[in-house]
Amino acid sequence: MANERERDAHSGTETTGHEWDGLKELDTPLPRWWLYIFYASIVASIVYWVLMPAWPLVNGYTHGILNQSDRRNVAVEVQALQTARTPMFERLATADVAAINADPQLQEFARAAGESVFGDYCRTCHGAGGVGAPGYPVLADDVWIWGGTMADIEHTIRVGIRSTHPETRMSAMPAFGRDGILTPAQVGDVSEYVISISAANSRLHADAAAAARGATVFQEQCAACHGATGAGDRAVGAPSLTDDVWLYGNSREEIRRQVELGRGGVMPTWEARFDPGTIRALAYYVHEMGGGEPDAPPAPAATQPTAADASVAPAQSTNAGGGATR
Amino acid sequence: MSTTLIPRPPKGEDDHSIDARAVNSKTARALYQKREQIYPKLAHGFFRNLKWAAMIVLLAIYYITPWIRWDRGGASPDQAVLVDFEHRRFYFFFIELWPQEIYYITGLLILASFGIFLSSALFGRVWCGYACPQTVWTDLYIYVERFFEGDRNERMRLDKAPWSLSKLGKKAGKHIVWILIAAATGGAWVFYFGDAPTLFREIFTGQANAVIYLFVGVLTFTTYALAGTMREQVCTYMCPWPRIQAAMTDQDALQVTYRADRGEPRGPHKKNESWEGRGDCIDCNQCVAVCPQGIDIRDGDQLECINCALCIDACDEIMEKVGRPKGLIAYDTHGNVERRERGEKPKWNLIRPRTVLYAVLMVGVGVFMLYGLINRSTLDLNVIRDRSPPFVRLADGSIRNDFSLKLINMAPQTRRLAIEVEGLDGLQILRNGYQIDAEGRVIAEARPDTVDTVRLHIIAPAGTAPGSHDIEFTIHDMETGEEAESASAFLAGNAR
C-alpha cells in the first residue's frame, strides 16, 4: 500500500484514492470549526457520564456524582407545591360563599382548584363546564335535584348519591312498567299527564284524554314524592316535573321510558378522597357555574322548600335537549 | 487594472510605499485557504475621526441607556428603556407597550429596514462602515490591540517573533482587556431586561438569576469571538447584508471608490519626477495597509468592503505628501466614474425615484406609528365565550350563555367600568356577585396596568329564536368616558 495518496493537481487536496468511471473524489478535510465542536462534544459526553445518570446496569444504572433524579425532583416540587397550597385550602375549608367572593385571592384560588379537581374527577360524567349528559345532571343550569345552595352542593359531593356512604343521598323511583306496578296503558297515561303538567306540553302536546286518565294514577303513585302538582321535593330527591328539563331525555319516548324503568344513577362519595378545602373549592366551582342558589337564611332544620317558591323550584336536572346531546 | 506599469526603483527617502498585501483580494485568496491575519494600520484623517466619534457616541448610547431613569408613577418601573419579560411590558421613555401591541415593533423594524435601504441608496454601506456593532466593537478591539502591541508593523513582527516574556505580557494584556470589554458588553445587555441598578448589585454579589449569568457569559463569548478573533469574517461569511447590498445600491449611490481614471497607470513616483503620462496612484499600498477587511480598494467594488473610508484617509495623506490633489480614493458613484471617463462633469443624484420612495415610505410608516401611539387606547376588552356548555337551558325556559370578559386596563390607575351587553331583546346579566347600577349595567373595578377577568352569565328570555345571535359587549370608563367594545355571539340553542 502506498503511504502517499494521490494529490489533485488543481486544488492540492488529497484524493480518496478511488476512481469511479474516471471520477476521483477529493478528500477535503472537515472544516475545523466542525471538528472542534465534534471533539468538544466527545469531551462533554464523557463529563456527562461522570456527572449524570448514564449507563444501564444489570440492576439499576450509574447514578453519576451529581445523583440527579428527575423523578425525585418532581416529587420534591409537588411536595413543595402542596405545602404552599395548604394555608389556602385551610382558609377555604372555613369560608362560605360570601367570604370567598369578598377575597379575590381566595376566590381565584377556589375557582382554579375547583376547576382542576372537577376536570380530573367530575368531568367524566358531568362533562366539561358541567354540560351534563343523559342520566348525568347538567350542573351549569339552575335545576337541582338535591338543592343548589353551596351547602347542598357540598353535601352532595361529600356523601354522593346512592353511594357507599352511610349518609348517602338516596332516592329510588320504582320501575312502574317493568315491575308490573302499572299496566302499559297506565304508564302511557301517566306519561301523558306528566307532559301535560310540564313546560314540555307546549311542544309535545299531551293527549288530553290520556292525561285525564293519567291524573288519577299520578295522584296515587307519583304524588307522594313528586308532589300533588309535580313540583318535586328536594328533601327526597324527587325532581320537579313542571319544567322542560329532563334527566334522561326530553322526548315523549324517554319520559315514558323513565316511568317504565325508574332509572337512577350513582354518584360516588368523595369525602374520603378529598380534604374539606378541596370539597369546598369544588362546591364553589360548581356553584359558580351559573345555577348556584344563594344560601338559605338560617332557619329551622325542618324547613323545606315549597312548591309555591318559584325561584327555588324543586327541580329535576336533566340533559336539557340541545346543548348536551349535540 | 492592477498591473504596475512603472517599475519600482530601489527604496529611497521619498518612497511612501509599504509592504502590504490584500490578503482577501480575489486573486490572493483561494476558497479553502485558511484565514490570514489582517494587521490594519492606524489611519489619520477626517473619516478616522468620524469613526472615532461614531464609536464613542454609539457605545455611550449602548452603555448609558439602561441607566436613564424615567418616572412613570404608580408601581411601574422607573427605567426609561426596559424590556420587562416577567411582566410582559416594554417601556421606552413615555411609551409603554403590551405584548399584543407587538406591531409597533414590526413598525420599528420596517422603519429600520427602509432606513437602511435609504442610507444605502444614498451613501452606500454607511451602516456597515460606521454604525454596525460588528464594526464598532471590532474597531474598539483593534484599538486595544494597537495599544498593547503597537501598530501594523510591530504587530506583524511580534506575531512572527518567538515567545518571550514581553510577548506574553503584551498578548495577555490584550486578551484580558478584550475579555473585560466583552464582559461589559454582555453585562450591559442584560440591563435592558431588568432594573439596572438592582441587577448590577445582584450580578456582583452573586445573587442574580442563573439566566442572567448565562446571557452575560454567552454575550461575553460572542463579543470576544466576533470582535476579537473573527472580525472581517463576520462581514464576509456570516452577515447577509453584503449580499443584499447589491440590490440596494445603484449607479448613483455613494461608494468608497478608487478613481481609476485618475490613478492609472499607477507606479512608484520619485520626487521632482514628472506626472505626465501616468496616473496619480504611486502604488504605495497604504490603502491596503489600513484596510480592516484585507482588500485592495483599487480592485473595485468587493463584497468584503464595508465602506469604512479609512483608505480615503490613508490615500489623502499620501496625496498631500506627493503634492497631488486629494480624493484619488473618495466617496464617489459609479455614474460619476463613467461620466469622468467620458469627459463629462460629475453629477450628484441624491433625489431619485427610489430614494424618494424610501423616504416617503419611512415618513408614512413613522406618521402611522406616531398616530397610533398618540391615539393609543389604554382600555381594551376581549370577550371569550364559554365553549362548554355552549348554552344552558334554565328551568323557566330561558337560555343562559357564559362569558369571560378580559378587562385590559393599560392605565396606571384603577378604573371603574360599566359593562353593557346589547344585540338581543331582553338580555339580562345574572346578578350574582356583581354590583349593578341603575341602568342594569355591571360595575367592575379594573386594577391598574393589569388584565382583570370578569365572568358573566347572560340570560335571554324564554322564546328567544333558536340559533346564533350577534351581541356586543361594551365597557365604559365611568370617569373618563373611554369605551371599548368586543363582539361575540349568543347561542340560543336549537329548535326542539
Chai-1 contact restraints between the chains, C-beta under 6 A:
chainA,res_idxA,chainB,res_idxB,connection_type,confidence,min_distance_angstrom,max_distance_angstrom,comment,restraint_id
A,N101,B,G433,contact,1.0,0.0,6.0,A-B,restraint_1
A,A128,B,S388,contact,1.0,0.0,6.0,A-B,restraint_2
A,G129,B,D386,contact,1.0,0.0,6.0,A-B,restraint_3
A,G129,B,S388,contact,1.0,0.0,6.0,A-B,restraint_4
A,G129,B,P389,contact,1.0,0.0,6.0,A-B,restraint_5
A,V131,B,S388,contact,1.0,0.0,6.0,A-B,restraint_6
A,V131,B,P389,contact,1.0,0.0,6.0,A-B,restraint_7
A,A140,B,P389,contact,1.0,0.0,6.0,A-B,restraint_8
A,A140,B,V392,contact,1.0,0.0,6.0,A-B,restraint_9
A,D141,B,V392,contact,1.0,0.0,6.0,A-B,restraint_10
A,D141,B,L394,contact,1.0,0.0,6.0,A-B,restraint_11
A,D142,B,L394,contact,1.0,0.0,6.0,A-B,restraint_12
A,D142,B,A395,contact,1.0,0.0,6.0,A-B,restraint_13
A,V143,B,A395,contact,1.0,0.0,6.0,A-B,restraint_14
A,A199,B,G397,contact,1.0,0.0,6.0,A-B,restraint_15
A,D243,B,A395,contact,1.0,0.0,6.0,A-B,restraint_16
A,G290,B,R400,contact,1.0,0.0,6.0,A-B,restraint_17
A,G290,B,D402,contact,1.0,0.0,6.0,A-B,restraint_18
A,G290,B,H457,contact,1.0,0.0,6.0,A-B,restraint_19
A,A313,B,A395,contact,1.0,0.0,6.0,A-B,restraint_20
A,A315,B,A395,contact,1.0,0.0,6.0,A-B,restraint_21
A,A320,B,R393,contact,1.0,0.0,6.0,A-B,restraint_22
A,G321,B,R496,contact,1.0,0.0,6.0,A-B,restraint_23
A,G322,B,G493,contact,1.0,0.0,6.0,A-B,restraint_24
A,G322,B,N494,contact,1.0,0.0,6.0,A-B,restraint_25
A,G323,B,P389,contact,1.0,0.0,6.0,A-B,restraint_26
A,G323,B,P390,contact,1.0,0.0,6.0,A-B,restraint_27
A,G323,B,F391,contact,1.0,0.0,6.0,A-B,restraint_28
